[in-house]
Amino acid sequence: MEQSYVKIIRDLREDHDLTQQQVADYLGTSQTMYARYERGANELPIHHLIALAKLYRCSTDALLGLNAQRK
């Protein structure tokens, strides 16, 4: 079952023992805006998606919950 990217980015942040402020600083945004991404109140911009993939050393597909191979 596919997971929502909002849950994935929150889980990854927590798994890496990072605060919202630390991730926001990495992205060059405010903690408030990053919290809105994690709640799904704002959509994650593609440049932040790419930056998070680099931070967590995973693919953008993994962040988006698109791990399943297409048929």
N, CA, C and O atoms as a GROMACS GRO file, in nm:
protein
  284
    1MET      N    1   0.084  -0.119   0.000
    1MET     CA    2   0.000   0.000   0.000
    1MET      C    3   0.088   0.125   0.000
    1MET      O    4   0.185   0.133   0.075
    2GLU      N    5   0.054   0.220  -0.084
    2GLU     CA    6   0.132   0.342  -0.094
    2GLU      C    7   0.106   0.433   0.026
    2GLU      O    8  -0.007   0.445   0.073
    3GLN      N    9   0.213   0.495   0.075
    3GLN     CA   10   0.202   0.590   0.183
    3GLN      C   11   0.201   0.731   0.126
    3GLN      O   12   0.256   0.756   0.019
    4SER      N   13   0.140   0.822   0.198
    4SER     CA   14   0.141   0.962   0.160
    4SER      C   15   0.280   1.020   0.186
    4SER      O   16   0.346   0.984   0.284
    5TYR      N   17   0.325   1.108   0.099
    5TYR     CA   18   0.458   1.167   0.118
    5TYR      C   19   0.466   1.247   0.247
    5TYR      O   20   0.574   1.259   0.304
    6VAL      N   21   0.354   1.301   0.296
    6VAL     CA   22   0.359   1.378   0.420
    6VAL      C   23   0.398   1.288   0.538
    6VAL      O   24   0.472   1.330   0.627
    7LYS      N   25   0.348   1.166   0.538
    7LYS     CA   26   0.386   1.072   0.644
    7LYS      C   27   0.530   1.026   0.625
    7LYS      O   28   0.604   1.012   0.722
    8ILE      N   29   0.570   1.004   0.503
    8ILE     CA   30   0.706   0.958   0.474
    8ILE      C   31   0.809   1.061   0.516
    8ILE      O   32   0.909   1.026   0.579
    9ILE      N   33   0.788   1.189   0.483
    9ILE     CA   34   0.888   1.288   0.520
    9ILE      C   35   0.894   1.309   0.671
    9ILE      O   36   1.001   1.336   0.726
   10ARG      N   37   0.782   1.296   0.738
   10ARG     CA   38   0.782   1.306   0.885
   10ARG      C   39   0.856   1.186   0.945
   10ARG      O   40   0.940   1.203   1.034
   11ASP      N   41   0.823   1.066   0.897
   11ASP     CA   42   0.887   0.945   0.950
   11ASP      C   43   1.038   0.948   0.926
   11ASP      O   44   1.115   0.912   1.015
   12LEU      N   45   1.081   0.990   0.809
   12LEU     CA   46   1.224   0.997   0.780
   12LEU      C   47   1.294   1.097   0.871
   12LEU      O   48   1.403   1.070   0.922
   13ARG      N   49   1.231   1.212   0.891
   13ARG     CA   50   1.290   1.313   0.979
   13ARG      C   51   1.307   1.257   1.120
   13ARG      O   52   1.412   1.272   1.181
   14GLU      N   53   1.202   1.192   1.170
   14GLU     CA   54   1.208   1.135   1.304
   14GLU      C   55   1.310   1.021   1.312
   14GLU      O   56   1.383   1.010   1.411
   15ASP      N   57   1.316   0.938   1.209
   15ASP     CA   58   1.413   0.827   1.206
   15ASP      C   59   1.557   0.878   1.208
   15ASP      O   60   1.646   0.809   1.258
   16HIS      N   61   1.580   0.998   1.154
   16HIS     CA   62   1.714   1.056   1.152
   16HIS      C   63   1.737   1.150   1.271
   16HIS      O   64   1.838   1.221   1.276
   17ASP      N   65   1.644   1.149   1.367
   17ASP     CA   66   1.656   1.232   1.488
   17ASP      C   67   1.679   1.379   1.456
   17ASP      O   68   1.762   1.446   1.519
   18LEU      N   69   1.605   1.428   1.359
   18LEU     CA   70   1.614   1.569   1.321
   18LEU      C   71   1.488   1.642   1.366
   18LEU      O   72   1.380   1.584   1.371
   19THR      N   73   1.503   1.770   1.398
   19THR     CA   74   1.388   1.853   1.430
   19THR      C   75   1.334   1.916   1.302
   19THR      O   76   1.403   1.918   1.200
   20GLN      N   77   1.212   1.966   1.308
   20GLN     CA   78   1.159   2.038   1.193
   20GLN      C   79   1.247   2.159   1.162
   20GLN      O   80   1.267   2.192   1.045
   21GLN      N   81   1.299   2.224   1.265
   21GLN     CA   82   1.384   2.341   1.244
   21GLN      C   83   1.512   2.304   1.170
   21GLN      O   84   1.555   2.378   1.081
   22GLN      N   85   1.572   2.191   1.205
   22GLN     CA   86   1.695   2.148   1.138
   22GLN      C   87   1.670   2.121   0.989
   22GLN      O   88   1.750   2.158   0.904
   23VAL      N   89   1.559   2.055   0.959
   23VAL     CA   90   1.527   2.026   0.818
   23VAL      C   91   1.492   2.155   0.746
   23VAL      O   92   1.533   2.175   0.631
   24ALA      N   93   1.418   2.242   0.811
   24ALA     CA   94   1.383   2.371   0.750
   24ALA      C   95   1.510   2.451   0.718
   24ALA      O   96   1.520   2.510   0.611
   25ASP      N   97   1.606   2.453   0.812
   25ASP     CA   98   1.732   2.523   0.788
   25ASP      C   99   1.804   2.463   0.667
   25ASP      O  100   1.858   2.537   0.584
   26TYR      N  101   1.806   2.331   0.656
   26TYR     CA  102   1.870   2.263   0.543
   26TYR      C  103   1.804   2.305   0.411
   26TYR      O  104   1.871   2.325   0.310
   27LEU      N  105   1.671   2.317   0.415
   27LEU     CA  106   1.596   2.352   0.294
   27LEU      C  107   1.599   2.502   0.265
   27LEU      O  108   1.565   2.545   0.155
   28GLY      N  109   1.639   2.581   0.364
   28GLY     CA  110   1.639   2.726   0.346
   28GLY      C  111   1.499   2.785   0.356
   28GLY      O  112   1.467   2.882   0.288
   29THR      N  113   1.418   2.725   0.442
   29THR     CA  114   1.281   2.774   0.463
   29THR      C  115   1.257   2.787   0.613
   29THR      O  116   1.346   2.757   0.693
   30SER      N  117   1.139   2.830   0.649
   30SER     CA  118   1.107   2.846   0.792
   30SER      C  119   1.054   2.715   0.849
   30SER      O  120   1.005   2.628   0.777
   31GLN      N  121   1.065   2.702   0.980
   31GLN     CA  122   1.010   2.584   1.048
   31GLN      C  123   0.860   2.578   1.026
   31GLN      O  124   0.804   2.470   1.008
   32THR      N  125   0.795   2.694   1.028
   32THR     CA  126   0.649   2.699   1.009
   32THR      C  127   0.610   2.642   0.872
   32THR      O  128   0.515   2.565   0.861
   33MET      N  129   0.684   2.682   0.769
   33MET     CA  130   0.654   2.631   0.635
   33MET      C  131   0.680   2.482   0.626
   33MET      O  132   0.601   2.408   0.568
   34TYR      N  133   0.793   2.438   0.683
   34TYR     CA  134   0.822   2.295   0.679
   34TYR      C  135   0.714   2.215   0.752
   34TYR      O  136   0.674   2.108   0.706
   35ALA      N  137   0.667   2.266   0.865
   35ALA     CA  138   0.559   2.199   0.939
   35ALA      C  139   0.434   2.188   0.852
   35ALA      O  140   0.362   2.088   0.858
   36ARG      N  141   0.409   2.288   0.770
   36ARG     CA  142   0.294   2.284   0.679
   36ARG      C  143   0.311   2.174   0.574
   36ARG      O  144   0.213   2.112   0.533
   37TYR      N  145   0.435   2.150   0.529
   37TYR     CA  146   0.460   2.039   0.436
   37TYR      C  147   0.428   1.906   0.504
   37TYR      O  148   0.363   1.820   0.446
   38GLU      N  149   0.473   1.891   0.628
   38GLU     CA  150   0.451   1.765   0.700
   38GLU      C  151   0.303   1.741   0.731
   38GLU      O  152   0.260   1.626   0.742
   39ARG      N  153   0.226   1.846   0.744
   39ARG     CA  154   0.082   1.832   0.769
   39ARG      C  155   0.002   1.819   0.640
   39ARG      O  156  -0.115   1.782   0.642
   40GLY      N  157   0.067   1.849   0.528
   40GLY     CA  158  -0.003   1.844   0.400
   40GLY      C  159  -0.083   1.970   0.373
   40GLY      O  160  -0.165   1.973   0.281
   41ALA      N  161  -0.059   2.075   0.452
   41ALA     CA  162  -0.129   2.203   0.431
   41ALA      C  163  -0.075   2.275   0.308
   41ALA      O  164  -0.149   2.348   0.242
   42ASN      N  165   0.053   2.255   0.279
   42ASN     CA  166   0.116   2.308   0.158
   42ASN      C  167   0.184   2.192   0.086
   42ASN      O  168   0.237   2.101   0.149
   43GLU      N  169   0.182   2.199  -0.047
   43GLU     CA  170   0.253   2.096  -0.123
   43GLU      C  171   0.402   2.125  -0.122
   43GLU      O  172   0.444   2.241  -0.123
   44LEU      N  173   0.479   2.019  -0.119
   44LEU     CA  174   0.624   2.028  -0.117
   44LEU      C  175   0.675   2.068  -0.255
   44LEU      O  176   0.648   1.998  -0.352
   45PRO      N  177   0.747   2.181  -0.267
   45PRO     CA  178   0.802   2.219  -0.397
   45PRO      C  179   0.906   2.117  -0.444
   45PRO      O  180   0.972   2.052  -0.364
   46ILE      N  181   0.919   2.105  -0.574
   46ILE     CA  182   1.009   2.004  -0.630
   46ILE      C  183   1.154   2.025  -0.586
   46ILE      O  184   1.225   1.927  -0.565
   47HIS      N  185   1.198   2.150  -0.571
   47HIS     CA  186   1.337   2.172  -0.529
   47HIS      C  187   1.358   2.125  -0.385
   47HIS      O  188   1.468   2.083  -0.349
   48HIS      N  189   1.254   2.131  -0.303
   48HIS     CA  190   1.265   2.077  -0.167
   48HIS      C  191   1.257   1.925  -0.168
   48HIS      O  192   1.323   1.859  -0.087
   49LEU      N  193   1.179   1.869  -0.258
   49LEU     CA  194   1.173   1.724  -0.273
   49LEU      C  195   1.311   1.668  -0.308
   49LEU      O  196   1.356   1.570  -0.249
   50ILE      N  197   1.378   1.732  -0.402
   50ILE     CA  198   1.512   1.688  -0.443
   50ILE      C  199   1.610   1.703  -0.328
   50ILE      O  200   1.692   1.615  -0.304
   51ALA      N  201   1.603   1.814  -0.256
   51ALA     CA  202   1.693   1.837  -0.142
   51ALA      C  203   1.671   1.732  -0.033
   51ALA      O  204   1.767   1.684   0.026
   52LEU      N  205   1.545   1.696  -0.006
   52LEU     CA  206   1.518   1.594   0.095
   52LEU      C  207   1.570   1.458   0.051
   52LEU      O  208   1.619   1.380   0.133
   53ALA      N  209   1.560   1.428  -0.077
   53ALA     CA  210   1.614   1.301  -0.128
   53ALA      C  211   1.764   1.295  -0.105
   53ALA      O  212   1.818   1.190  -0.070
   54LYS      N  213   1.833   1.407  -0.125
   54LYS     CA  214   1.977   1.412  -0.100
   54LYS      C  215   2.007   1.400   0.049
   54LYS      O  216   2.099   1.328   0.089
   55LEU      N  217   1.930   1.470   0.132
   55LEU     CA  218   1.949   1.466   0.277
   55LEU      C  219   1.935   1.324   0.331
   55LEU      O  220   2.018   1.279   0.409
   56TYR      N  221   1.830   1.255   0.288
   56TYR     CA  222   1.801   1.121   0.340
   56TYR      C  223   1.863   1.009   0.256
   56TYR      O  224   1.846   0.891   0.287
   57ARG      N  225   1.934   1.047   0.148
   57ARG     CA  226   2.001   0.950   0.060
   57ARG      C  227   1.903   0.844   0.009
   57ARG      O  228   1.926   0.723   0.022
   58CYS      N  229   1.795   0.893  -0.048
   58CYS     CA  230   1.695   0.802  -0.106
   58CYS      C  231   1.645   0.864  -0.236
   58CYS      O  232   1.678   0.978  -0.268
   59SER      N  233   1.566   0.789  -0.308
   59SER     CA  234   1.512   0.841  -0.434
   59SER      C  235   1.391   0.930  -0.408
   59SER      O  236   1.327   0.922  -0.303
   60THR      N  237   1.361   1.014  -0.505
   60THR     CA  238   1.240   1.094  -0.494
   60THR      C  239   1.117   1.004  -0.498
   60THR      O  240   1.016   1.035  -0.435
   61ASP      N  241   1.124   0.894  -0.572
   61ASP     CA  242   1.013   0.798  -0.573
   61ASP      C  243   0.986   0.743  -0.433
   61ASP      O  244   0.871   0.728  -0.393
   62ALA      N  245   1.093   0.715  -0.359
   62ALA     CA  246   1.076   0.664  -0.222
   62ALA      C  247   1.008   0.770  -0.135
   62ALA      O  248   0.920   0.737  -0.055
   63LEU      N  249   1.047   0.896  -0.150
   63LEU     CA  250   0.985   1.003  -0.072
   63LEU      C  251   0.838   1.019  -0.106
   63LEU      O  252   0.757   1.052  -0.020
   64LEU      N  253   0.805   0.996  -0.232
   64LEU     CA  254   0.667   1.012  -0.277
   64LEU      C  255   0.582   0.888  -0.257
   64LEU      O  256   0.462   0.889  -0.285
   65GLY      N  257   0.644   0.780  -0.208
   65GLY     CA  258   0.570   0.656  -0.186
   65GLY      C  259   0.541   0.580  -0.314
   65GLY      O  260   0.442   0.508  -0.324
   66LEU      N  261   0.628   0.596  -0.413
   66LEU     CA  262   0.609   0.533  -0.544
   66LEU      C  263   0.708   0.420  -0.568
   66LEU      O  264   0.756   0.404  -0.680
   67ASN      N  265   0.739   0.343  -0.464
   67ASN     CA  266   0.839   0.238  -0.474
   67ASN      C  267   0.798   0.123  -0.563
   67ASN      O  268   0.884   0.059  -0.624
   68ALA      N  269   0.671   0.096  -0.572
   68ALA     CA  270   0.624  -0.019  -0.651
   68ALA      C  271   0.661   0.000  -0.798
   68ALA      O  272   0.645   0.108  -0.854
   69GLN      N  273   0.708  -0.106  -0.858
   69GLN     CA  274   0.744  -0.100  -1.000
   69GLN      C  275   0.619  -0.092  -1.085
   69GLN      O  276   0.516  -0.153  -1.054
   70ARG      N  277   0.630  -0.016  -1.192
   70ARG     CA  278   0.518  -0.008  -1.285
   70ARG      C  279   0.513  -0.136  -1.367
   70ARG      O  280   0.615  -0.198  -1.395
   71LYS      N  281   0.392  -0.173  -1.406
   71LYS     CA  282   0.374  -0.293  -1.488
   71LYS      C  283   0.361  -0.256  -1.632
   71LYS      O  284   0.346  -0.343  -1.717
   0.00000   0.00000   0.00000
